[in-house]
C-alpha cells in the first residue's frame, strides 16, 4: 500500500483488545490532509470501501486515536 500522513478528524475508538482497521476519506483543510472515518451503514463493507480513500490501522493495545493526532493512511490506490 502507498501511505500518506494525515490528521484524525475526530477521536476514534478501536474494538477492545483487537487490531482495528478504520476506513477513511481524505480531505485537505488549511493545507493539511485530514482523515475522516467513513460511516458504516447497513449496506455493508463494499459501499464503505467505495466511499473510502484508504484505511488506518489502530493496534490492539491503543485505547483510541485522539482528534488531530497524526495517523498513517494506507491508500487503496496510488495518490
N, C-alpha and C positions, 0 to 999 in steps of 0.2 A: 504494500500500500504506500502511496505517497502521503506525506503528512504535512500539516501546517499548524502553527501555534495560533491560538485564539483565546479570547476571554469568555468565561462562562457567563451567560446572560442572567442566570438565576442559580440559586442553590439547588444542587441535585443530590438526591439520596439513593444510594445503591441498595440492591437486595441484601439483606443482612447475612454476612458470612459467605457471600458468593461474589465472584468476579461479575461485574455488571457492564453491559455494553449499552450505551445511550446513543440513539440516532439523533443527529443534529443537522440543522440548516445553518449555513453561514451567511452573515451579512456584514457589510462594512459600516462602521459607526465611528465618526471622528477620527478617521484614518487607521482604525484598528479593526481586526477581524473579531467578530463576536459569534460564539456558538450557542444557538438556541435549540433546546430539546424539541423534537418533533412529537406532537401529541399522538398517542396511540389510541386508535378508535376500535370499534367493533369489527371493522373490515379486515383487521389482521395486519400481519407484518409486511406483506407485499406493498400495500398502499403507503405504509410508513416509510419503507425503503425508497419508494419512488419520490417521496417528498424530501428526503434527506440528501445532504451533500456528503455525509460521512458519519463516523461514529467516534465516541470517546470511550475509553476503557477505564473503569473505576475498579481498582484492586479490592479483593475481599476484605482486606484489613483497614480500608479507608472508610470513615464514617459518612463523609459527604464531600462534595465539591462546593466550595464557597463561591458566592456570586463575585464576579470579576477575577476569579482565580485563573491563572494561565493553564490551559489544557492543550494536549496534543490531539488533533483531529486526524483520524485516518480517513483519507478521501476515498470515495467509491470510484472516482475517475480522476485522471490527471488534470491538475489545475491549469 
